[in-house]
Structure formats: C-alpha cells, structure tokens
Amino acid sequence: MDLISAYIVHQADDALILGHRNSEWTGHGPILEQDIALSNIALDQIGQARNFYQLAATRITELSGDPVTEDDLAYLRDVPDFRNCILVELPKGDWGQTILRQFYFSIYQYLLYLELQQSQLPEIAAIAEKSIKETRYHVKWSSEWVIRLGDGTEESHSRLIDAMYILNPCIAELFIPSDYEYEAAGSGVGILPEAIEMAWFEQVNKVLMSATLPVLKAGKKTIPILSGKNGVHSEHLGHLLAEMQFLQRTYPGNSW
C-alpha cells in the first residue's frame, strides 16, 4: 500500500472504529432520545469510513492490479494493519467517557475536514465537504453534553474528571505526524495534524471552561508508547475486530 492510500485508510479506520464503539451504546443509552442520537452519530461515522474505504480500495486496485474492495479493508485486515489512533479504540467506558471522547475527536475531525476540503485529490475534498456537515452536528451535540455533565452534579463532574484521566494521554498521538501524513501534506492531498493543533486546544478549552473542567495545555508532546497510526495498538482493538469481523471471516465472500 502506497503512503497516500495509507493516509486515506487512516481516515477510514478512525471513523470506522469510533463508529463501532459508539454503536455499542445502541439500546443502552441513558434515555431513548440520546440513545438514538449516538446511534445516528455512529452511522455517520461508518458512512464516512465507507467513503474513504471505497476511495482507498479503488486506488490500491489501480496501483497493484489486484482487486481490493472496501469489505477487504474493513473486515480482512488484522490489528497491525489498522491505522486508527488509540483514542478511538479504547472501550466505551461509562457515558461520560463516551461523551468526552466523542467531543475530543469530533472537534479534531471537524478541523481536519475543514482543511481537507482544499485537498488536491478531488475525491478527498468531496468526502470532506459531505462529512463536515455531519461532524458539525457531532461537535454541537458532544459539546452540550460535556457542559451538561461537567457543570452538573458532583457525580457527573467527577465522572468527566475520571474520563479525562483515561483519555488525555491519547491526545498527543492525534498531532504527531506519521510518514503517510508527511507524504499527504507534501503532495497537497492532506495536511500535517499539527496545523490544526492550536485551533483544537482553543476550541476544546473553551467548552471545558464552560463545563468547569480543567483546561488542557498545548506544548511539548510526550511520544506515546503505543501508536495506532503506525499499527502499534492496545489490546482492545483485537477484541473489537474479533466481534466486528466475525461474520465476514466465518462466511467469507458472502453478500448480505
């Protein structure tokens, strides 16, 4: 897989894995309206993933001569082949952890898609333009919930503090470029994530302040031990893929 294809697959993997994690709440949300809202966000993310997988599959097929499909990329790769960041593969945890993760990642995706609308690869620009409409809602929904929980009861506030303790170490990876991100930025296809880092911290901290939560500090990043972008994942991704890929691997080649 060439580096540009890997960059496209990275976008798809992030969206797919977080979409799957959010789908785990279907039927288990705290109230029906929010259960449906998060299920719809999961569907949005899986739709974004599918658009990127289709583009990557077409490109890989053209370059290699071997036919590759979107299903191959989603269901027939193993843990080291996935390029999603660690943040999206962590277990869903409680409602507060799910909300905070969606908040962090939605703002990241929104800023990313804003920039990718200018991609010199027209297909990426088109996906970004379509996806940003959905992601704008994801930001609004998750921001409102962060404020509601953070500035709510003593219990809800403490739950978000606990979620920050779990999730904050994963933030650095979002803004540490991988080799395919360098290639994509250099060719005008994508951007270096550090280009949106300061805007991310600014938008996140504005909401955290409203939620009476500790603000985050931008600055020198500690290189994470795990790097999902480079295929070094936590143990959680293997369990997720075993569940997500079961039918396709048990009945290969079937269409549904």
C-alpha positions in Angstrom: 0.0 0.0 0.0 1.5 3.4 -1.0 1.6 6.2 1.5 -1.3 8.2 0.0 -3.5 5.1 0.2 -2.4 4.6 3.8 -3.4 8.2 4.6 -6.9 7.6 3.2 -7.2 4.3 5.1 -6.1 6.1 8.3 -9.1 8.4 7.9 -11.4 5.5 7.3 -10.0 3.4 10.2 -10.5 6.3 12.7 -14.1 6.7 11.6 -15.0 3.0 11.5 -13.5 2.1 14.9 -15.1 5.0 16.7 -18.4 4.3 14.9 -18.3 0.8 16.1 -17.5 1.8 19.6 -20.5 4.2 19.6 -22.8 1.5 18.2 -22.2 -0.5 21.4 -24.5 2.0 23.1 -27.4 1.2 20.8 -30.2 0.1 23.2 -28.2 1.0 26.2 -28.2 4.8 26.2 -29.3 6.7 29.3 -32.5 7.9 27.6 -34.1 7.0 24.3 -33.5 10.3 22.6 -29.8 10.2 23.3 -29.6 6.5 22.5 -30.9 7.4 19.0 -28.7 10.4 18.7 -25.5 8.5 19.4 -26.6 5.6 17.1 -27.0 8.2 14.3 -23.6 9.6 15.0 -22.2 6.0 14.7 -24.0 5.6 11.4 -22.5 9.0 10.2 -19.0 7.8 11.1 -19.4 4.4 9.5 -20.7 6.2 6.3 -17.6 8.4 6.3 -15.4 5.3 6.8 -17.1 3.6 3.8 -16.5 6.6 1.6 -12.8 6.6 2.4 -12.5 2.8 2.1 -14.1 2.9 -1.3 -11.6 5.5 -2.4 -8.7 3.6 -1.0 -9.8 0.3 -2.5 -10.1 1.9 -6.0 -6.6 3.4 -5.7 -5.0 0.3 -4.3 -6.6 -1.8 -7.1 -5.4 0.6 -9.8 -1.8 0.7 -8.4 -1.4 -3.0 -7.6 -3.5 -4.6 -10.3 -5.0 -6.9 -7.6 -8.7 -6.3 -6.9 -9.4 -4.9 -3.4 -12.8 -4.0 -2.0 -14.0 -1.8 0.8 -15.0 -5.0 2.7 -11.4 -6.4 2.4 -10.1 -3.2 4.1 -12.7 -3.2 6.8 -13.1 -7.0 7.6 -10.0 -8.8 6.3 -7.1 -6.9 7.9 -5.6 -7.7 11.2 -4.7 -5.5 14.2 -1.2 -4.4 12.9 -2.7 -3.3 9.6 -5.1 -0.8 11.1 -4.1 2.8 11.3 -6.6 4.3 13.7 -5.4 6.3 16.7 -5.5 4.8 20.1 -8.2 7.2 21.3 -10.9 5.7 19.2 -10.3 2.1 20.1 -10.4 2.4 23.9 -13.5 0.7 25.4 -16.6 2.9 25.6 -16.5 3.1 29.4 -19.3 5.0 31.0 -21.5 7.7 29.4 -19.1 10.4 30.5 -16.1 8.7 28.9 -18.0 8.1 25.6 -19.1 11.8 25.6 -15.7 13.2 26.2 -14.1 11.0 23.6 -16.7 12.0 21.0 -16.1 15.6 21.9 -12.3 15.4 21.6 -12.5 13.5 18.3 -15.4 15.5 16.7 -13.5 18.8 17.1 -10.4 17.1 15.6 -12.4 15.7 12.7 -14.2 19.0 12.1 -11.0 21.0 11.9 -9.4 18.2 9.7 -12.3 18.2 7.2 -12.2 22.0 7.0 -8.7 21.7 5.7 -9.3 18.6 3.5 -11.9 20.5 1.5 -8.9 22.0 -0.1 -7.2 18.7 -0.9 -5.7 18.4 -4.4 -7.3 15.0 -4.6 -10.9 15.8 -5.6 -12.3 12.7 -4.1 -11.0 13.5 -0.6 -12.2 17.1 -0.9 -15.7 15.8 -1.8 -15.8 13.4 1.1 -14.6 16.2 3.5 -17.3 18.6 2.2 -20.0 16.0 2.8 -18.7 14.8 6.1 -18.2 18.2 7.7 -22.0 18.8 7.7 -22.4 15.7 9.9 -19.4 16.5 12.0 -20.6 20.0 12.8 -23.6 18.4 14.5 -21.3 15.9 16.3 -19.4 18.8 17.8 -22.5 20.6 18.9 -24.1 17.5 20.4 -21.0 16.4 22.3 -20.1 19.9 23.5 -23.6 20.4 25.0 -23.2 17.1 26.8 -19.7 17.9 28.2 -21.1 21.2 29.6 -24.2 19.4 31.0 -22.1 16.8 32.8 -19.2 18.9 33.8 -21.3 21.7 35.2 -24.0 19.3 36.5 -23.9 17.3 39.7 -20.9 16.4 41.8 -21.2 12.8 40.4 -21.3 13.8 36.8 -18.4 16.2 37.2 -16.3 13.6 38.9 -17.1 11.1 36.1 -15.8 13.5 33.5 -12.6 14.1 35.6 -12.1 10.3 35.6 -12.7 10.3 31.8 -10.1 13.0 31.3 -7.6 10.9 33.3 -8.1 8.0 30.9 -8.4 9.8 27.6 -6.0 12.8 27.9 -2.8 10.7 27.4 -4.1 9.7 24.0 -4.4 13.3 22.7 -0.7 13.7 21.8 -0.9 11.0 19.2 -3.5 13.0 17.2 -0.9 15.7 16.5 2.2 13.6 15.9 2.6 13.1 12.2 3.1 9.7 10.7 5.1 9.0 7.5 1.9 8.9 5.4 0.7 12.2 6.8 4.0 13.8 5.8 3.6 12.4 2.3 0.0 13.5 2.0 0.8 17.0 3.2 3.8 17.3 0.9 1.7 16.3 -2.1 -1.2 18.6 -1.2 -3.5 15.7 -0.7 -3.7 16.1 3.1 -2.4 18.1 6.0 0.0 17.7 8.9 -2.1 17.3 12.0 0.0 19.9 13.9 -1.6 22.5 11.5 -4.9 22.2 13.4 -3.4 21.6 16.9 -3.7 25.1 18.4 -7.2 25.5 17.0 -8.2 22.2 18.6 -6.9 23.2 22.0 -8.6 26.6 21.7 -12.0 25.1 20.9 -11.7 22.3 23.4 -10.7 24.6 26.2 -13.5 27.0 25.6 -16.0 24.2 26.2 -14.1 22.8 29.2 -14.1 26.2 30.9 -17.9 26.4 30.4 -18.1 22.9 31.9 -16.0 23.9 34.9 -13.4 21.3 34.0 -9.6 21.6 33.9 -8.3 23.1 30.7 -5.7 21.3 28.6 -2.2 22.6 27.9 -0.7 22.6 24.5 3.0 22.3 24.2 5.7 19.7 24.1 4.3 16.3 23.4 5.3 13.1 25.1 5.8 10.4 22.4 3.3 7.7 23.3 4.4 4.1 23.8 1.5 3.0 21.6 1.0 4.4 18.2 -2.1 3.2 16.5 -1.3 5.4 13.4 1.7 3.1 12.9 0.0 -0.1 13.7 1.0 -0.4 17.4 -2.3 -0.8 19.2 -3.7 -1.6 22.6 -5.1 -5.0 23.4 -8.6 -3.5 23.0 -8.5 -3.4 19.2 -8.1 -7.1 18.8 -11.3 -7.8 20.8 -13.2 -5.2 18.8 -12.1 -6.6 15.5 -12.9 -10.2 16.6 -16.5 -9.0 17.2 -16.8 -6.7 14.2 -15.2 -9.1 11.6 -16.7 -12.4 12.8 -19.4 -12.9 10.1 -17.2 -12.0 7.2 -14.4 -14.2 8.3 -16.7 -17.1 9.2 -18.6 -16.9 5.8 -16.0 -15.3 3.5 -17.3 -13.8 0.3 -20.9 -13.7 1.3 -23.0 -10.7 0.4 -25.8 -9.6 2.7 
